């Protein structure tokens, strides 16, 4: 069985070598780069199974790299784990809202990072239940999971990775009411460091992008959200 490939992006050489060593020791094929520009080139030339990404990089920072990867249909499905010394709640929420699959703060335990890598890759490898590839059509909205495409009233709508995940989750169960924590768990998986407030921010942005059709994403006061059936 081929080894899973991991791209590590960090401009601190000692941390880069530490992460490379520990992941390689656990059976992964690892490649390291020190800049955001090199990371994008490496991903496009030879897409890895996962990216471990520092935020504070020279020139192009890690958030820009994550945003570019997650907004490109060719690379959006590649999991990203942010590894950063920026550990404030706002930093973590920003990273996750841009589409990162997990967020590990420095200083870190190599064993915990390896466990997070393993968990994200395991989730990625789970069969079709993770993708649920059937095209959804509700009212004037169409969502195609395989192409990660959304149209509203026949017009394409550009959504972030997280906005797409929330809309897909709600559209699959029209009429059902979900709490913010249920939405977080469905889109990110259990145990991620993201706040309920960030779900509200994503919903506001999603409705704005859907325009007049944003009305179908309804607030259930005191509970959460549902997609109108």
C-alpha positions in Angstrom: 0.0 0.0 0.0 1.5 3.4 -1.0 2.4 5.7 1.8 0.2 8.8 2.3 2.0 12.0 1.3 2.2 15.0 3.5 3.5 18.5 2.6 4.9 20.4 5.6 5.2 24.2 5.3 7.2 26.1 8.0 9.9 28.7 7.7 11.5 27.7 11.0 14.0 25.0 9.9 14.2 23.2 13.3 10.4 22.9 13.5 10.2 21.8 9.8 12.7 19.0 10.5 11.0 18.0 13.7 7.6 17.6 12.0 9.2 15.8 9.0 11.1 13.4 11.2 8.1 12.4 13.3 5.7 12.0 10.4 8.2 10.0 8.4 8.8 7.8 11.5 5.1 7.0 11.5 5.1 5.8 8.0 4.2 8.9 6.0 6.0 10.2 2.9 6.9 13.8 3.8 8.1 16.8 1.8 8.9 20.2 3.4 9.0 23.7 2.0 9.6 27.1 3.8 7.4 29.6 1.9 3.8 29.9 0.9 4.7 30.3 -2.8 6.7 27.1 -2.7 3.8 25.4 -1.0 1.4 26.3 -3.8 3.8 25.2 -6.4 4.4 21.9 -4.7 0.6 21.2 -4.2 -0.1 22.0 -7.9 2.8 19.9 -9.2 2.2 16.9 -7.0 -0.9 17.1 -4.8 -0.3 15.6 -1.4 -2.8 13.8 0.8 -2.5 16.4 3.5 -0.8 19.8 4.2 0.6 20.8 7.6 0.7 24.6 7.3 2.4 27.3 9.5 0.7 30.7 9.4 3.6 33.1 9.9 5.5 32.7 6.7 7.6 35.2 4.8 5.8 37.1 2.0 2.6 35.1 1.5 1.3 34.0 4.9 -0.4 30.7 5.7 -3.9 32.1 5.8 -3.5 33.2 2.2 -2.2 29.8 1.2 -5.1 28.1 2.9 -7.6 30.4 1.2 -6.2 29.8 -2.2 -6.1 26.0 -1.8 -9.7 25.8 -0.4 -11.1 28.1 -3.1 -9.5 26.2 -6.0 -11.7 23.2 -7.0 -8.5 21.3 -7.9 -7.1 21.5 -4.4 -10.2 22.2 -2.2 -10.4 18.5 -1.0 -6.8 18.4 0.2 -7.0 18.5 4.1 -5.1 21.3 5.8 -3.9 21.3 9.4 -2.7 24.7 10.6 0.3 24.5 12.9 0.9 28.0 14.4 2.1 29.9 17.4 -1.0 32.1 17.0 -3.3 30.5 19.5 -5.9 33.1 20.2 -9.5 32.1 19.7 -9.9 34.6 16.9 -6.9 33.1 15.1 -8.2 29.6 15.4 -11.7 30.6 14.2 -10.2 32.5 11.2 -8.2 29.5 10.2 -11.1 27.1 10.5 -13.5 29.4 8.7 -11.1 29.5 5.7 -11.4 25.8 5.4 -8.6 24.3 7.5 -9.5 20.9 8.8 -7.7 21.3 12.2 -5.6 23.8 14.1 -2.6 22.8 16.4 -0.9 25.5 18.4 2.8 25.8 19.1 4.5 24.7 21.2 3.1 21.3 20.3 3.5 17.6 21.0 4.7 15.7 18.0 2.6 12.7 19.1 -0.5 14.9 19.3 0.2 16.4 15.8 0.7 12.9 14.4 -2.6 11.8 16.0 -4.4 14.8 14.5 -2.9 14.0 11.0 -4.0 10.4 11.4 -7.6 11.4 12.3 -7.9 13.9 9.5 -6.6 11.3 6.9 -8.9 8.7 8.3 -11.9 11.0 7.9 -10.8 11.8 4.4 -10.6 8.1 3.4 -14.0 7.2 4.7 -16.3 6.1 1.8 -19.0 8.0 0.2 -20.8 8.9 3.4 -18.3 11.7 3.8 -19.1 13.0 0.3 -22.7 12.1 -0.1 -22.3 12.8 -3.8 -26.0 13.1 -4.9 -27.0 16.5 -6.4 -29.4 18.4 -4.2 -32.2 20.5 -5.6 -34.3 22.5 -3.1 -36.5 25.4 -4.2 -34.3 27.5 -6.6 -31.0 26.2 -5.2 -28.9 23.4 -6.6 -25.9 21.9 -4.8 -23.5 19.5 -6.5 -21.1 17.9 -3.9 -18.9 16.2 -6.5 -18.1 19.5 -8.2 -18.5 21.6 -5.1 -20.8 23.9 -7.1 -23.9 25.9 -6.0 -26.4 27.7 -8.2 -29.1 30.0 -6.9 -31.9 30.8 -9.4 -29.6 29.4 -12.1 -26.7 31.6 -11.3 -23.4 30.2 -9.9 -22.6 31.2 -6.3 -19.0 31.2 -4.9 -18.9 29.8 -1.4 -16.0 29.1 1.0 -15.3 25.6 2.1 -17.2 26.1 5.4 -20.2 27.9 3.8 -20.5 25.0 1.3 -20.4 22.4 4.1 -23.1 24.2 6.2 -25.4 24.6 3.2 -25.0 21.0 2.2 -25.7 19.8 5.7 -28.9 21.8 6.0 -30.1 21.1 2.5 -29.8 17.3 3.0 -32.4 17.5 5.8 -34.9 20.2 5.0 -37.2 21.1 7.9 -34.9 19.6 10.5 -33.6 22.0 13.2 -29.9 21.8 14.1 -28.1 23.5 16.9 -24.9 25.4 16.3 -22.9 22.6 17.9 -24.5 20.0 15.7 -23.6 22.1 12.6 -20.0 22.4 13.9 -19.7 18.7 14.4 -21.2 17.9 11.0 -19.0 20.2 9.1 -15.7 20.0 11.1 -16.0 16.7 13.0 -16.2 16.4 16.8 -13.9 18.3 19.1 -12.7 21.2 17.0 -11.9 24.5 18.6 -14.5 26.6 17.0 -17.1 28.8 18.6 -20.9 28.9 18.2 -20.5 32.5 17.2 -18.5 31.5 14.2 -21.5 29.6 12.9 -23.6 32.7 13.0 -20.9 34.6 11.1 -20.9 31.9 8.4 -24.7 31.9 8.1 -24.8 35.7 7.7 -22.2 35.4 4.9 -24.0 32.4 3.3 -27.3 34.3 3.2 -25.7 37.3 1.7 -24.1 35.3 -1.1 -27.4 33.5 -1.8 -29.2 36.8 -2.2 -33.0 36.6 -2.2 -32.7 32.8 -1.8 -30.9 33.2 1.5 -34.4 33.2 3.1 -34.4 29.4 2.9 -31.7 29.3 5.6 -33.9 30.0 8.5 -33.1 30.9 12.1 -34.9 29.0 14.8 -34.6 31.4 17.8 -33.0 29.9 20.8 -32.1 26.7 19.0 -30.2 27.1 15.8 -30.9 26.9 12.1 -32.9 24.9 9.5 -33.4 24.8 5.8 -37.0 25.6 4.9 -38.9 22.6 3.4 
